[in-house]
Amino acid sequence: MAKLQIDPTGPIPTIRVHVGRAQLGNYTFGLWDAQGRNPRVSGQGVNTDDIEDVFRIVASRKELLGLNRHILDGVIWVKALKKGKKRYAIEVEIKQGELQLASWKDSGEMTTSMKNLKNSWTIELS
């Protein structure tokens, strides 16, 4: 699992999700405690509404200071809109202010009508 190093004195990190190639996307990002228990949703959404797909990992600085060794988990479901040869592309960017902390990109051919993509990071406050 990749490490996500966050400066506890910096701004609260944000996650930006983009699902492309004219596909439907549904995503959920969650936080798990250091023991891998007690999940809570950090952000979720779809790419078909008029809401920007950017959200903060937590709502407050107090919550940010308690994230050391927590696990950030992301799940994106992509559904094909077109019949025939179908491709998908996703891009996730985790930033703290203007500093990119991590990115997650995936693309390829849709071999089924739905694709489930997952990634996770262990948070380290430094």
N, C-alpha and C positions, 0 to 999 in steps of 0.2 A: 504494500500500500504506500502510495506517495505521501510525502510530508508537505503540509501547508504551513509555512512559517509566517506568522502574523505579528506585527509590531503592536504590542498592547497600548502604546502611547499614540498610535496613529488613528486615522479615521476608521470607522466600522467598515469592514470589507463588504463588497457587493459581488453579486453573481449576475452575469448576463448570459442569457440562453438564446440561441438562434437555431431554428430548424428551417432548412432550405430545400431547394429542388422541388418546390410546389407540393410538399407533403404536409400532412397534418401532424402536429406535435403536441404531446401532453407530457409535462414534466413535474417532478417532485424532488425537492432537496430537503434532507433532514439531518438533524444532529443527534448523535448518540453519545452517552456519557463515556468516560474513560474505560468503563468495564464493558462497553458495547451494549448497554441496556438503556431503558427510559428514552425511547425515541420521541422527537418532537419535530414538527414540520417547520422548516426555515423559510421555504418559499415553494409555491406551486403555481402552475398556470398552463395555458394553451397558447399556441402561436396564431390562432385564428381570431382573436379578439382585438380590440383597439388599445389594450393595456400593454405598455412597454414591458418586455420580459427582462427586467432588471430589478433585483431586490437585495436588501441587506441580509447578511447572514444572521444577525441578531438585531434586536430593536434598540438595545441600550449599551452603554460602555460597561455597566456593571455585569451584564451578561457576557460581553466580550472577554472581560477579565477572568471569567470562570471557564473558559473553553480549552484550557491546556489539556492535551491528550484526548480531547473529544474526537469523534469521527464525523466527518462531513460526508454524506452519502448522496449521490445523485442518480436518478432513474429517469430516462427519457423513452417514451413510447412514440414511435413514428409509424404512421399509417399511410399507405399508398393512396393517392388520389386518382392516379391514372392506371388504365389497364395496359398490359403489354410490358415492354421493357421499362422498369422502374428503378430509379436511383434515389438515394437519400444523402443528406449532409447535415451534420449538427456541429455546432461550435459553442463551447462554454468558456467564458473568461471570468476568472476570479481576480478582482483588483482591490487594492487598498489605496484609496486616492487614485493617483495616476500610475502607481506601481503595479505591474501585473505579477500576481503571486502564482498563478497556475492557469493552464489552458487545457482543454480537452476537445479534440477534434476527431470526428469519425465520418467516413463517407463510403459509399459503395453501392452495390446493386441490391435491391430488395428481392430476396429470394422467397419471401412470404408476404402476405398482405399487411402484416404488422411486424415491427422490429423492436426489441427491448434492449436498450443500451444502459449499462451501469458503470459507475466509477465511484471511487471513494478516496479520501485523504485523511490522514491523521494530523490534527492541528497541534502546532507547537508555537507557544507564545515566546518570542525572543526579542 
